């Protein structure tokens, strides 16, 4: 990885400004514990693009006479189960948008591609001709030679002992050969990246921990074709490839063995003693899949240690603790697949300040301090390697590292049937099972249950979520929103207003008590954050942001703070329990618990008040729900949380109050056409593309970040449009569901992908949100207009079957038994030409 970063910096003209520090020799280490697999299919678009960049680099180096070991031998993925074949059909469907040629094959076709295979239990496969293999050592050395020729300096047998900072910015490194002044530092230490992070002052958290990882090498096998394709059999956790006339085999066992990396001081020590008992599960599967391996002569079983992140994704980006400290690590055995693309993205970020692709899901800012806790890592990484070949069912949940961040009402929710999902370490109810209180033992707490969705069709929780959904639309639903990021932003004078006007594209200088929904754009107009700001007092705002933004948005805010310290930030996420009550009777319910007048004239939609609720005080109440339903979010000081919850549930009985999980909230917001950051919005998406032009105030006194880019886009037209699609000929009982990432077709031609999807219980249809483009015959995007969107016939491809869909450009008004003028007039997604609508004296969403 270090050689690749040096190479790409050199290509951008920074060769004579770059030094690579290597504690041993460049390219040192054993070739025995490197598989060299290069597969284009990855779990997300960003990883696919980065891998495709790596493949292009391998091909370019070979074309220039630099040896990389690259062979485009193709790869064959095998399926033993119907669900695995569904995964492959979904991959085949996605391949159109990702630009990966592939084809589904029969068991007989699998055997024709790889004659030694036993296909008795195989249902089919996926053939990917563009995949291949390479030699990580040769690749590394070729990159290094090119980098050195472009002026890069290399210091071998040199250890970094400290990374220094001045004013929270990298200023130099101390090494075993003496100090070096520098402006940027890139941690490409791979296996040792976590330890190198700890050398920084302040320490940089790089959550990685190694596990044992096995590679089986045979002696030479006669007549083995050098272009033998790679075989992956994920249902057996194994892969096989040809190397130098031999078979190299390995796998990702379901339960891995973590190790202590402190004991490993150099590359040669990364090959540790093999454990045949642990490898046995993989060996059995290898012999079952390729029976002729029984006759092969074993050369070596190598137990090479590999480091994994807690969510099984790469770790890339600028560290939150220190400016200009970049990380490119956690490539999890596929460094050769990742190196070229990740290194190019790292160089782009250093030189340009941004990357070509949205990479928030790989960004190091997705972690909190808890993720770097060694005990947490040792618990979690046991199951991380198995994720590689596990079935990628929707809403995957880890089973380790749980019960960490818990709201004060967590035990009560658990005992009332909550089934939990985890986000940023927080346990969040996904749905609630029915609990028979008459049979339950009051002395015994209900066991902790983890959510699962082990199907690609109608999930087992469908009816349960349906009941919760209707509670929110026709009675009262209570949801735990405590995981949301909550930040107080304050100043003595008006500095905080000017600060937020510069960061936010909406106008935040609104009356005290107002709530503003705004994006924080980057220089290209994309969303760095999407949040709500409540103006608590003249110079005090409370920001509510997505849970996954807790580290990220703080970094964005801190890096733009006035240098004189006039604006202060306080992360109050852990100080407040957030309870959302939604539904037509929420005003009646809350009115019984507070003396404050909650009528629309005194407490309008999209405003804030500090309330007394029950016997508690100091509760920050916001008249909004993030799902489009009438209701309130109550931010309750933790010590009052259980009291307020109990009062709400007791008084709410007469209004039919029910507990509600995240899945019901998701269904509500998808039907209402509400976009969420990290699912629909990202750093490459602009407000103009997703129907939020009305939230962008171009004429503010203080020009905001990204204003020029958005003005330019407004002038030139948008290249894609956020839409809602309702499947019209889909049977939710029998057909496979859309779970996101499906290809969208307009008049028979590919035009985009879905982002978030859900079943719409009011529409009684599958609802998909996504972006569509106007692609010409060469695949180049043309401007997208409302007329273009509305004039097409749409289909969505779900695992190879196309379903007709009706398109919406703005939030629909759903029929309801209990209409509410305030709520119904508000649309989260609007056409650009629709006039602003103001409700009450404070309303300005």
N, C-alpha and C positions, 0 to 999 in steps of 0.2 A: 504493500500500500504506500509506503514512504517513497519508493522509487517512482510510482505512478504519479503521486502528487508533485514530486520534483520535476518529472517529465512535463506535466501539464503547465506548471508555473514557467518552465523554460520555454515552452511553446508560446506562451503569452508574453515572452520578452523579459521574464524575471530570472533567467538562468544565472546571471552573474550576481544576483541579489539573494540567492538561495543556497543554504548549506544543509546537507543531510547528515544527521548524526546517528551512527549505528554502534551499539555497544559491543557488537562482535564484528563479523564481516558481512558486507552486503550479500544477501542471498544465502547466508549460512542457515543451517538447519537441515533436517533429513527430508529427502524426497519420499521416504517410506510413508509419511503421514500427510500426504496431499493427494486428493483424488483427481484434481484437475478438471472436474465437470463444469461445463458451461451450458446452462439451460436458460433460454430466454423467458419462459413462463415464470412469473413471480406473483405473489399475492396481490400486488397493487400496481397501478399504472406507473408511478414514480420508479419503483424497483425494476419494472420492465424496461423503461426508457434508459435507466442507468446501465442495465445489463446489455441492452442493444448497443449502447455506446462502447462498452467494454469489448464486445464482439467486433465492432468496426475497428477498434484499435488493434486487436490481435491480427485482423486481416491486413491492416495497413502496414504493420511492422513486418509481417511475412512478405508482403509485396516489395518492401524496401530491402529485403535480404536479411532482416533481423529474425533470428530463430525464436519462436514462442511455443513450439510444439502443437500449434493449432491444427486440428483436423476437423473438418465439418462432416462428421460421420453420422449425424442425426441421433435422435434419442427416441426410445419406445417406452411409453408408460402403459403398464398393465393394470387391468381391473379384475378383481375377484368378486365384487359385489355390485348390485344394481345402483347403490348410492355412488359408488366410485365411477361407474359409467355415466351417471348423471353429472358428476363433477367434470368429466371429460367432455360431455356434450355442452356444458356451460362454457368450458374453456374454448371449445371450437367456435361457439357463438361469439365469445369475447375477442377471439383472434382477429376478427375483422377490424375492430377498433384499435387493437394493439399492434397490428401489422406483423403477425406471426403466422406464417404458412403452416398448416397442420391438417391432418385428416384422421378420421375415426377408422379403425381397422377391426376386422373380425378375429376370433381366436386363430383361425387358419392363416389369416394375414400376418398375425404376430409371429407365427412359427416360420413363415416364409422370410420375414425380416431377420429373425434370429433362430436358425434351425435347431439349436441345442436346447431350446426352451421346452419345458413340459407345460402344455396348455390345457390339461384336463380340467382344471378348476377355473380357467380364465373365461370371462364373459366378453372380453374385447380389449381394445387399447386405443391409444392416441399416438400417432406417428408425427414427430416434429423434425423435418429434414434439415432445418437451419441450425439445430443444436450441434454441439461438438465437444471436444476436449482440448486441453492445452497443458503445457508444462509450467507450473508456477515459477520454478527456478529459472528456466530459460526466459520466461516473460519478464521476470524481475531484472535479470542481467541485461536484457535488451533495452528495457526502459532506462536503466541506469547508465548504459553506454551513451544512449541518445541524450540524456540529461547532462552528462558530463561534457559531451561535445558542444553543448549549448551554454556551457559556463557554470554549471552547478558544482559547488564544492562538496566534497565528501570527507567526513571525519570518521574513520573506523576505529574499533577498539576504544571507543570514547563513550562514557556514561553521562547522561544528564542527571545532575544531582539536585537541581532546583530550577523552577521557572519563576522569574521575578516579575512584579508588576509595580506600576506607579500610577496612582489615580485610577485603580481598577482596570488598567490597560497593560498588556504585555510590554515589558521594557528590556528583557534580556533573559539569558539562561546561564546557569553555572554548570560546568561540566568537569569531568575528571582531568581534562586538558586545559582548564581555565575558563574564564567568563567570556560570553559573547553577547554583545548588544544586538537586539533585534526588535522589530515592530510587530511581527507575527510569529506564532508558534503553532505547529500542527502536530497533534498527538496521533501518530500512526503506529503506536506500539503494540497493537493487536492484543496478543495474549497478556501483555503487561500494561495495557492502557489504563487500567484502574489504578495500578501502583504509580504509574507516571503522573496520573492526575493528582495523586496525593503529594507529589513533589512540588506542586504549584503553591504559591503563597498569594492569595488564599487558595485552599485546596479546591480542585475541580473534581466533581463527582462523575465518574464514568462507570455506570453499573454493569459490570461484567464479571463472570465467574467461570472457571474452566470445568469441563467434565471429561471423563474418559471417552475416547472416540476410536473405534476400531477399523483397521484396514487389513484385509486378508490378501496376501500375494501368493500366486501359484508360481511354479517353475514354468518354463516355456511349454506351450501347447502346439503340437504340430498342425500346420495348415490353418492357423488362426489368422483370418483376414485383418490386416492393420486398420481397415475402415469398418470394423465391426461396430455397430451402433451401441450406444449406452443403453442399458435396460434399467428401468426403475420399476420396482414392484412395491408400491407404497403400502398395500394391504399386508405385505410380509415384512415391511420396514427396511427393504434392502435395495441396493443398486449393484450393477456389474458393468465393467468396461474393459476393453483391451488396452494393455500397455506393454510395449516392447515385446510382443509375442506371448505375453502372459495375461492372466485374468487378475484384475484388481477388483475386489468386492468389499462392500461395507454397508453401513446402514445407520438408521436412527431409531434405537430401541425405545420403547414406550417409557421406561423408567431408567434414567441415566445415573451415573455415579459422579457426583461433584468431588473436586479435590481442592487442597489448599495450595494456591499458586505461590505463596511466599517461599515454599520449599524448592521451587523451580527457578534457578538463577540463570540458566542459559538454554539455548535452543536444543542442545543435545540431550538435556534432561527432560525435554517434553515427551520423549518416548519412554514410557514407564513400563513396569512389568505387566505382561498380559494376564487377564483373568478369563480363562477359558469358560468357567461357569457362567460368567456374565455374558460372554459372547455367544453362548450356546443357543440362545433364542434366535439370533441372526443366522448362525451356522445351519440350524435345522431348516430355516426358510430358504437359504441358498441352495442346499442340497435338494430340497423339494422342487425348486424352480428349475435348476439345471442339474439333473441327475448325473450327468457325465463328470461333474466335479468330483464325484466319488473316486474316479480314476486319476484325477489330476494330482500332481506332486506338490505338497505344500512347501512354499519357500519361507514365508514368514507371516506371523500375525503381529501387526504393529499396533500398540496402544498409544496413540498420539493425542495429547491433550488439546482441546479446543475450547475457546471462551465463548459464552453465550450471554445475550442480554436477557432481562427478565420478561420481555414480551416477544422474543424470537425475531426481532427486527434489527437492522443495522443501526449504528449510532453515528450520526453525522451532524456537523454544524458548529456554530460558535457557542462556547460554553457560557452559561448564565452568570458564572462567578467572575469572569474576567474577559474584557474586550480583547479581540484579536487572538484569543486562544481557541483554535479550531480542533475538532475531533473527527477522525475518520477511522472507526474501529468497529468491532463486533460483527465481522463478516461471516462468522459461523461456518467455517469449513468451505465456503464458496468465495474466498477472496479473489480468485482469478475472474469470477463472474462479475464481481462488484468493483474491482480495483479501478478499471479504466473510467467508468462512469462516475463513481464516487469521487475519484481524484479530480476529474474535470469539473464536477460541481463544486468541490472545495476550492479549486483555483479560481473559478468564476466568482465565488462568494468573496474571496479575499480581494480580488482585483476590481470587480464590478459592484460588489455589495449585494448581489442576488444571484440566484441560479435560474437555469432555463425551465426547470420543472418545479411544481409545488412539492415540497419535501417535508411538510409539517409532521407526517407520521413517522419519519426517520430522524427528526430533529432531536438533539439531546435535550431540548427544553420540554420534551414530553414527560420528563421524570421529575420526581420530588426527592428530597433527601432520603426518605424511607426506602426508595428503590436501591440505594447504594449500601444499605445496611447488610453486613456480611451474612448475618443469620437469615435475613430475608432471602438473599441471593442463594444461599445453600439450600433453602427449602424450595425455592421456585425453580431453579435450573434443573432439578431432577426431572421435571416434566417438559422442559422447553425443547430439547432435541426431538422428542417424539412428535411435536407439533409439525415438523417438516413434512412428515408422511401421514399425519392424522387426517381424517376426513374434515374438510373445511366447512362444517355446518354453520349456519347463520348464528350470530351472537355468541361466538366462542367464549368460554369462561375457563380460566385456570382454576385448579382445585387446591393449589398450594399458595402460601403467602396470603391467606385470607383472615378475616376478622381483625383487620388492622385499624382502619379509621371508621369509627362508629358514632352515629349521632346519639344524643341522650335518649331518644325514643326508640332506638334500635331494638332493645330487648322486648319492648311492648309490641312493636311491629312483627318481630319474629314469632312471638307467641300468638299473634293474630293471623298467622299463615303466610307471612312474607317469604318469598323465594328470591334470593339475592343475586345481583350481578355486581361486579366490581369495576369501578372507574377511578383512576388516580388513587388506588388503595382504599377508596371509600366503598362501603357496602350500601348498595342502593336497591330497594325493592323493585323487582321487575314485574311481578304479579303476585296475587294473594290466593293461596289455596283455601278452600273452605275448611274451617276448624269446627268440629263438633264440641262445643263448650261443655255439654253435659257429660261427654265421655272423657274429656281431657282432665288429667290429674293436675290440680292447681299447685301442688307442691313441686311439680316436675316441669322444668323449662322445655319448651319445644326444641327439637334439634335444628341446627343451622342447615339450611338447604340452599344449594347452588343451582341457579337457572341453567337449563339446557334446552336446545332445540335440535334434536337429532333427526331432522328430516329436511328435505328441500320442498316439501309440499305443505299441506295444511298442518300447522303445529298442534300439539296436544293441548296447549294453553289457549286455544282460539276462543272457546266458549267463556272461559274465566275472564279473559281480557275484554270480551264483548260485554259482560255484565258491568265491569269497571268503567268501560267507555260510556255506557248508557247512564250510569250514575252521574258522570260528569256533565252529561247533556240534559238530564231530566230530574236530577235530585241534587246530591252533594257528594263530591269525591274529595278525599283527603290524600295528598301525596307528600312524601318527604323530599324536599329540594335541597337538603343541607349540603350536598356535595358541590353546589354551584360556587364558583369563585366570587369572593366578596372583598372589595378593596375600598377603604376610605381614602379620599384624596382631599387635602386641605391646604390652606395658606392663611397668613395673617391678613393680607390685603386681597386684591383682585388677581393675583398672580395665577391662582389655580384656574380661573376662568380663561385667561389668555392661554395658559398651558393646554387646556382641553380644547379650546377653539382651534389651536394649531394641530392637535392630534386627531380631532374628530371631524368627519365630513359633514355632520349635521350641526345645527346651531345649538350649543349647550347653554347659551346665556338666556335662560328661560326663567319664569317666575319661581320663587322658592316654593317647594312642594310639587313641582312638575317632574315628570319622568321623561327622559328623551331616549329613543332607541337610535343608536348610531353605529356606523362602522368606523374603524381606525384603519385608514388606507396606507399602503406603502407608496413609494415613488411611482410605481407603475399603476396605481389605482386599485390594486388587489387588497383583499381583507387581511390585515394582520390580526384584527380582533373584531368581533361583533358583540356589542354589549348594550346594557341599559344603564343610564346614569340618572340617579335620583338626586335632585338638588335639596340637600338636607337644610342648609342655611346659605347665607350669601356667599361664603367662601368654603363650603364643605359639600362634597359630592360623595355618594356611595355608588360604586360601580359593581354591577352584577354581570359576570361573564361566564362562558361555558366552563364546566368542570375541568376539561382538558387544557384550559388556558391558564391554570393557576401559576405555573412557572413562567410560561411564555409571555403573558400579558404584562406581568410585573417587570420582566426584562425590557419589553418594548417601552413601558412607561419610564423606567429608571434611566434608560439610555437617552431619553429626551428631556429629562428634568432640567430646570434652570440650574446653572452651576453655583449660584449663590445660596442654594439650600432653601429658597423661599417656599417651595412646594414640598409637602411631605406625603409619603404613601404609608398606609398601614394595611397589612393583610389580615382581615378580620374573619376569614373563612371559618376558622375554628372557634370563633367567639359566639357565633349565632347558629341556632337551629332554624332551618327554613321549612315552614309548613305551608303548602299551597292548598287552599280550599277552592274548588271550582264547581260551577253548576248554577242553575237559575235561582236556587234558594240560599246562596251564600250570604247575600246581604241580610236576609231575615235572620239567618243563624248568627252572624257576627254582631248584629244589632242587639241580640239578647245578652251578649257578653261584654259590651262596651257602652259607655255613656256618650260617646262621640256620635254626632249625626252623620250617618253614612249615605244620606240621600245624594243623588247625582249632582245636585247643585252645590252641596258642601264638600263632597268627596268624589269628584268626577273620575272617569276612566283615565288611565295613564297619569295618575297623581299619587303622591306619597303623604302619609300622615303618621305621626308617632301616637300610638294608642295605648290605653290601658285595656287589657283583656282579662276577664275573670278578676283575680286578685293581683295580677302581675302588671308591671308597668314597663315603659321603655321599649315597646314593641314597634319595630319599623314595619308599617303595613303599606303594601304597594297594590294599587288597584289595577292589576294585570295578572296574566297566568302563563304566558309563553306558549299557550296552545290555542288561543283564540276564544276560549270559553270565558264567560263571566266569572269573576272570582277575585281572590286576593292571595298574595304571597306574604306571609308573616315572618319577619326576621326577628327571632325571639332570643334574648340573652339566654345562654345555655341553662342557667340555674332555674329559669322559669319554664323551660320547654315542656317538661312532663306535665306540669300543672295546666298549661294552655292546651296541650294535646287532650288531656282528660276532659277538660271543660268542653272542648269542641265536640268530642265524641259523645259526651253525655247529652248535651243540648241538641246535638245533631241527629240524635235517634229519631226525633219526630219528623225530621226532614229526609229521612232515608239515607243518612250518611254512610259511605262505604270507603274502605281503604282502596287506594289506586296505585298501581305500579308504573314503572317507566314505559312498558310496552303500550299501555292504554294512552299515556300522554303522547307517545310517538304517533300513534294512529290518529289522534285528534289533530296534531299539528300538521301531519302530512295531508290530511283531508282539507285542512284550512290553508294549505299551500304556504306554510311557514318554513323558511330556510334556516338551517342551523349551521354554525361554523364547524368545520371539521368533517361534516357529512355532505353539505351542499356548497358551502362557501369555503374558499381557501385563499391563499396568497396570490393566486393568478386570476381570481374571479372579481369582477368589478360590480358596483351597485347598478350600473347601467345595463349589465347583462342579466340581472336577476330581478328586474322590476322594482328597484328601489331608488330610482332617480329622484323621486320626490323627497327622499331623506338626505339628499346632497344639497347643501346650501352654498352655491358657487359665489354668492355675493356677500359673504361674511367679511367683516373688517379685517380679520386675520386670515390670510390664505392658508388652507390646511394642506398637510402632506398629501401628495397625489392629485392635487387640484388640476395642475397642467395636463397630466396624463388623461384625466377624465374629460376635461374640456376638449382635448384632441380627439378622444373617442366619441364624444358627442357630435363633433363636427364630421368625423369620418364614417361613423356608423359602427355598430357592434358586430362582432364576428360569430357570436353565439347567443342564444336566448334561453333563459330558464323557463321551463314549462311544467305543467301538471298534465299527466296522461291517465285517463281512466280506461282500463281494459274492458272492452264491450262484449267479447265472445269467450271469456275465460271462466271456467268452472272452478271456483275456489275449493270445492270438495275433492275433485278428481285430478285437476291439472297441477303441474309443478308451479310453484309461486315465483314471482320476481322478488329477489332479495337485494338488488342493487348491482350495478355494473353491467346490466344487459344492454345489448345494442338496440338502437332505435332506428327505424327505417321510415323514410318519407317517400311516398309514391314508388316504393320498391327499392329505393337507394339508401345506403347507410348515411345517417346524418347526426348521430350522437349516442350518448350513453345515459342510462339512469343513474341517479345518485342514491337517494333515499326512497324506500318503498314501504308500503304497508297495506293492510286490508282496510278499506273504508266502510265502516259499519252503517253509516247513513246512506252512502252511495250504493252499498251492497255490491261493491266492485273492488278489484285490486287497483290501488292508486300508486302511480309512479311519478316521482319528481326527477328532473334531469335537464340536460342542456342539449339543444339541437343547433346544428350548423347548416349553412348553405354552401355545400361543397360543389365546385365545378367538376368537369369531367376528369381533370388531373388531380383532384383531391385538395385543391387550394380553397381556403375559406373565402367566401364573398360576404358582403354585408347582409345581415338578417333584419328583415322588417316584420311588422305585425302582419301585413298582408301575406308575406311569404309563409309565416307560421300557420296562419289560419286557413290557407288555401290548400294545404297538403292532406293526403290520407296517410295515417300513421299506423305503424305496427311495432310491437316489441318482441324481440326474439328471446324466448326463454328456453334454453337448452335445445335449440334447434327447431322449435315450433314458434311460428309468428302469430301473435294475437293482435287483432285490430284494436285501435285505441282512439279515444276522443281527446282532443287537446284543449287545455285551458291556459290563457295567458295571465289571468289574475285570480285572486282568491274568490272562490264561489260562495254564495250565500246559501248555507245549508238549511233545509226546512227544520223547524223546531216547534215543539209544543209551547215553548215559553220565549217568544221573541223579545229581544231587548234592543232598543234603538241605539244605545251607545255601542254595544258590542258588535251588532250586525253591520254598522256602517264602516267599521274599521277593517281595512284589508291590508295584510302584510305585504302582498305582492300586487302591484298596480301597473297599469299601462302608463307609459311615460306622459301621455297627454291628459291624463285624468286630473281634474282640479283637486287642490288640497281641501280637506274637510276638517273643520275645527269643531270640537265638542266641548262645551263648557269653557270657562275662562282660562284654564291652564292647558288645555289639550293641544299638544304638538308632538306626536309620536316621532 
